[in-house]
Amino acid sequence: MVVIIITPVAGVDALTLYDKIKAEIKSTEEYGLEWQETCKVDENKIFTSFTIGELADFHEEVMDWLEMMEDEVAKTHITFQAVME
């Protein structure tokens, strides 16, 4: 489980961006990436979480993709990360 704050670029709607992230950032079936269905938005920052298989490299499967969305994502911040078996 990873808890993350995603800050959109100025002028980008947080809820619209979150819908796009959930639709576009997916992993292989074996890693089972699942985004939290809804998110909290505060001061146009997205507060959410996702789960992904313990063998997955979440930086490669998620964070690199968020970095490639630089026109819409200003920054990200991991607030909690845990591996559950």
N, CA and C atoms as a LAMMPS dump frame, in Angstrom:
ITEM: TIMESTEP
0
ITEM: NUMBER OF ATOMS
255
ITEM: BOX BOUNDS ff ff ff
-5.0000000000000000e+02 5.0000000000000000e+02
-5.0000000000000000e+02 5.0000000000000000e+02
-5.0000000000000000e+02 5.0000000000000000e+02
ITEM: ATOMS id mol type element x y z
1 1 1 N 0.848 -1.183 0
2 1 2 C 0 0 0
3 1 3 C 0.883 1.232 0
4 2 1 N 0.491 2.183 -0.817
5 2 2 C 1.204 3.453 -0.905
6 2 3 C 0.178 4.573 -0.774
7 3 1 N 0.448 5.506 0.122
8 3 2 C -0.39 6.691 0.28
9 3 3 C 0.393 7.851 -0.33
10 4 1 N -0.275 8.617 -1.177
11 4 2 C 0.417 9.624 -1.977
12 4 3 C -0.396 10.918 -2.057
13 5 1 N 0.319 12.027 -2.151
14 5 2 C -0.289 13.33 -2.436
15 5 3 C 0.203 13.73 -3.826
16 6 1 N -0.732 14.066 -4.699
17 6 2 C -0.401 14.484 -6.059
18 6 3 C -0.864 15.927 -6.223
19 7 1 N 0.067 16.794 -6.58
20 7 2 C -0.258 18.208 -6.776
21 7 3 C -0.337 18.493 -8.271
22 8 1 N -1.521 18.862 -8.754
23 8 2 C -1.654 19.205 -10.175
24 8 3 C -0.963 20.532 -10.496
25 9 1 N -0.614 20.699 -11.752
26 9 2 C -0.1 21.967 -12.253
27 9 3 C -1.231 22.991 -12.123
28 10 1 N -0.881 24.24 -11.881
29 10 2 C -1.891 25.299 -11.78
30 10 3 C -2.806 25.272 -12.993
31 11 1 N -4.099 25.364 -12.734
32 11 2 C -5.082 25.367 -13.802
33 11 3 C -5.632 23.99 -14.155
34 12 1 N -5.033 22.932 -13.608
35 12 2 C -5.513 21.573 -13.869
36 12 3 C -6.443 21.161 -12.732
37 13 1 N -7.641 20.705 -13.069
38 13 2 C -8.617 20.275 -12.071
39 13 3 C -8.183 18.951 -11.448
40 14 1 N -8.142 18.905 -10.127
41 14 2 C -7.656 17.734 -9.407
42 14 3 C -8.502 16.485 -9.67
43 15 1 N -9.819 16.6 -9.627
44 15 2 C -10.672 15.422 -9.83
45 15 3 C -10.571 14.884 -11.254
46 16 1 N -10.489 15.77 -12.211
47 16 2 C -10.326 15.35 -13.606
48 16 3 C -8.985 14.638 -13.783
49 17 1 N -7.948 15.191 -13.173
50 17 2 C -6.629 14.573 -13.245
51 17 3 C -6.64 13.199 -12.593
52 18 1 N -7.295 13.058 -11.45
53 18 2 C -7.332 11.764 -10.774
54 18 3 C -8.038 10.72 -11.635
55 19 1 N -9.122 11.097 -12.261
56 19 2 C -9.808 10.167 -13.171
57 19 3 C -8.874 9.729 -14.3
58 20 1 N -8.101 10.671 -14.824
59 20 2 C -7.159 10.352 -15.9
60 20 3 C -6.06 9.415 -15.395
61 21 1 N -5.542 9.687 -14.207
62 21 2 C -4.494 8.837 -13.627
63 21 3 C -5.008 7.408 -13.474
64 22 1 N -6.203 7.255 -12.905
65 22 2 C -6.764 5.91 -12.713
66 22 3 C -6.983 5.194 -14.045
67 23 1 N -7.36 5.931 -15.061
68 23 2 C -7.624 5.329 -16.364
69 23 3 C -6.347 4.966 -17.118
70 24 1 N -5.305 5.77 -16.95
71 24 2 C -4.095 5.598 -17.76
72 24 3 C -2.973 4.839 -17.077
73 25 1 N -2.861 4.945 -15.767
74 25 2 C -1.742 4.284 -15.092
75 25 3 C -2.225 2.945 -14.558
76 26 1 N -1.843 1.926 -15.28
77 26 2 C -2.22 0.554 -14.934
78 26 3 C -0.96 -0.295 -14.998
79 27 1 N -0.934 -1.357 -14.233
80 27 2 C 0.213 -2.252 -14.272
81 27 3 C -0.187 -3.554 -14.949
82 28 1 N 0.757 -4.441 -15.053
83 28 2 C 0.446 -5.763 -15.583
84 28 3 C -0.468 -6.479 -14.598
85 29 1 N -1.197 -7.445 -15.088
86 29 2 C -2.158 -8.168 -14.244
87 29 3 C -1.48 -8.811 -13.033
88 30 1 N -0.252 -9.293 -13.21
89 30 2 C 0.431 -9.966 -12.106
90 30 3 C 0.74 -9.032 -10.933
91 31 1 N 0.859 -7.729 -11.188
92 31 2 C 1.146 -6.775 -10.115
93 31 3 C -0.12 -6.214 -9.482
94 32 1 N -1.234 -6.29 -10.178
95 32 2 C -2.53 -5.93 -9.619
96 32 3 C -2.652 -4.529 -9.048
97 33 1 N -2.173 -3.533 -9.776
98 33 2 C -2.305 -2.151 -9.318
99 33 3 C -3.779 -1.787 -9.173
100 34 1 N -4.143 -1.266 -8.01
101 34 2 C -5.512 -0.807 -7.772
102 34 3 C -5.468 0.553 -7.091
103 35 1 N -6.051 1.537 -7.755
104 35 2 C -6.167 2.876 -7.192
105 35 3 C -7.382 2.937 -6.273
106 36 1 N -7.287 3.713 -5.225
107 36 2 C -8.453 3.984 -4.38
108 36 3 C -9.525 4.576 -5.296
109 37 1 N -10.754 4.118 -5.159
110 37 2 C -11.825 4.542 -6.068
111 37 3 C -12.044 6.058 -6.028
112 38 1 N -12.092 6.617 -4.837
113 38 2 C -12.272 8.066 -4.702
114 38 3 C -11.038 8.652 -4.031
115 39 1 N -10.925 9.948 -4.104
116 39 2 C -9.799 10.626 -3.471
117 39 3 C -10.315 11.818 -2.684
118 40 1 N -9.469 12.328 -1.817
119 40 2 C -9.782 13.565 -1.107
120 40 3 C -9.019 14.674 -1.824
121 41 1 N -9.692 15.784 -2.042
122 41 2 C -9.033 16.941 -2.645
123 41 3 C -9.083 18.081 -1.636
124 42 1 N -7.915 18.624 -1.334
125 42 2 C -7.807 19.753 -0.413
126 42 3 C -6.804 20.73 -1.01
127 43 1 N -7.213 21.972 -1.185
128 43 2 C -6.375 23.009 -1.794
129 43 3 C -5.817 22.533 -3.135
130 44 1 N -6.664 21.872 -3.917
131 44 2 C -6.357 21.327 -5.241
132 44 3 C -5.234 20.293 -5.218
133 45 1 N -5.001 19.644 -4.075
134 45 2 C -4.057 18.527 -3.976
135 45 3 C -4.865 17.247 -3.833
136 46 1 N -4.405 16.198 -4.503
137 46 2 C -5.071 14.905 -4.472
138 46 3 C -4.439 14.054 -3.378
139 47 1 N -5.266 13.596 -2.449
140 47 2 C -4.822 12.689 -1.385
141 47 3 C -5.449 11.334 -1.669
142 48 1 N -4.621 10.334 -1.932
143 48 2 C -5.16 9.03 -2.316
144 48 3 C -4.169 7.921 -1.969
145 49 1 N -4.545 6.707 -2.331
146 49 2 C -3.657 5.567 -2.104
147 49 3 C -3.858 4.554 -3.227
148 50 1 N -2.904 3.655 -3.319
149 50 2 C -3.03 2.546 -4.254
150 50 3 C -2.341 1.324 -3.657
151 51 1 N -2.755 0.175 -4.126
152 51 2 C -2.1 -1.069 -3.748
153 51 3 C -1.492 -1.661 -5.008
154 52 1 N -0.405 -2.382 -4.8
155 52 2 C 0.292 -3.025 -5.908
156 52 3 C 1.036 -4.222 -5.328
157 53 1 N 1.207 -5.255 -6.127
158 53 2 C 1.864 -6.479 -5.672
159 53 3 C 3.245 -6.223 -5.09
160 54 1 N 3.606 -7.026 -4.104
161 54 2 C 4.869 -6.809 -3.401
162 54 3 C 6.091 -7.007 -4.285
163 55 1 N 5.975 -7.748 -5.372
164 55 2 C 7.117 -7.959 -6.267
165 55 3 C 7.268 -6.85 -7.3
166 56 1 N 6.291 -5.98 -7.38
167 56 2 C 6.331 -4.879 -8.351
168 56 3 C 7.256 -3.764 -7.874
169 57 1 N 7.885 -3.113 -8.807
170 57 2 C 8.65 -1.905 -8.53
171 57 3 C 7.691 -0.74 -8.742
172 58 1 N 7.111 -0.227 -7.653
173 58 2 C 6.072 0.785 -7.815
174 58 3 C 6.613 2.079 -8.415
175 59 1 N 7.92 2.304 -8.282
176 59 2 C 8.484 3.493 -8.931
177 59 3 C 8.38 3.353 -10.441
178 60 1 N 8.682 2.17 -10.937
179 60 2 C 8.602 1.926 -12.373
180 60 3 C 7.158 1.833 -12.854
181 61 1 N 6.319 1.199 -12.068
182 61 2 C 4.935 0.954 -12.465
183 61 3 C 4.028 2.176 -12.301
184 62 1 N 4.359 3.082 -11.36
185 62 2 C 3.475 4.224 -11.085
186 62 3 C 4.219 5.562 -11.135
187 63 1 N 5.248 5.696 -10.344
188 63 2 C 5.887 7.005 -10.187
189 63 3 C 6.5 7.521 -11.486
190 64 1 N 7.132 6.641 -12.257
191 64 2 C 7.696 7.074 -13.537
192 64 3 C 6.604 7.595 -14.47
193 65 1 N 5.43 6.95 -14.432
194 65 2 C 4.309 7.398 -15.264
195 65 3 C 3.809 8.765 -14.812
196 66 1 N 3.754 8.982 -13.506
197 66 2 C 3.334 10.291 -13.002
198 66 3 C 4.328 11.377 -13.431
199 67 1 N 5.617 11.041 -13.416
200 67 2 C 6.628 12.006 -13.851
201 67 3 C 6.451 12.363 -15.321
202 68 1 N 6.02 11.398 -16.132
203 68 2 C 5.817 11.669 -17.562
204 68 3 C 4.598 12.556 -17.806
205 69 1 N 3.763 12.74 -16.78
206 69 2 C 2.589 13.608 -16.897
207 69 3 C 2.938 15.024 -16.433
208 70 1 N 4.147 15.458 -16.708
209 70 2 C 4.654 16.735 -16.205
210 70 3 C 3.834 17.947 -16.614
211 71 1 N 3.076 17.848 -17.683
212 71 2 C 2.223 18.966 -18.094
213 71 3 C 1.006 19.11 -17.19
214 72 1 N 0.709 18.052 -16.411
215 72 2 C -0.467 18.065 -15.546
216 72 3 C -0.145 17.848 -14.071
217 73 1 N 0.981 17.178 -13.787
218 73 2 C 1.367 16.876 -12.409
219 73 3 C 2.574 17.726 -12.029
220 74 1 N 2.392 18.596 -11.039
221 74 2 C 3.481 19.466 -10.597
222 74 3 C 4.455 18.714 -9.7
223 75 1 N 3.906 17.925 -8.745
224 75 2 C 4.779 17.156 -7.854
225 75 3 C 3.977 16.053 -7.174
226 76 1 N 4.73 15.11 -6.628
227 76 2 C 4.137 14.006 -5.875
228 76 3 C 4.88 13.871 -4.555
229 77 1 N 4.188 13.315 -3.578
230 77 2 C 4.797 13.122 -2.268
231 77 3 C 4.237 11.824 -1.657
232 78 1 N 5.115 10.86 -1.41
233 78 2 C 4.709 9.609 -0.762
234 78 3 C 4.65 9.873 0.738
235 79 1 N 3.491 9.623 1.361
236 79 2 C 3.368 9.862 2.796
237 79 3 C 3.421 8.575 3.615
238 80 1 N 3.177 7.433 2.967
239 80 2 C 3.201 6.14 3.667
240 80 3 C 3.392 5.042 2.642
241 81 1 N 4.187 4.058 3.039
242 81 2 C 4.438 2.923 2.16
243 81 3 C 4.631 1.688 3.028
244 82 1 N 3.932 0.611 2.692
245 82 2 C 4.055 -0.633 3.47
246 82 3 C 3.857 -1.82 2.551
247 83 1 N 4.522 -2.904 2.894
248 83 2 C 4.361 -4.15 2.16
249 83 3 C 3.58 -5.09 3.053
250 84 1 N 2.502 -5.628 2.514
251 84 2 C 1.681 -6.579 3.262
252 84 3 C 1.699 -7.906 2.524
253 85 1 N 1.856 -8.952 3.252
254 85 2 C 1.865 -10.283 2.651
255 85 3 C 0.54 -10.963 2.817
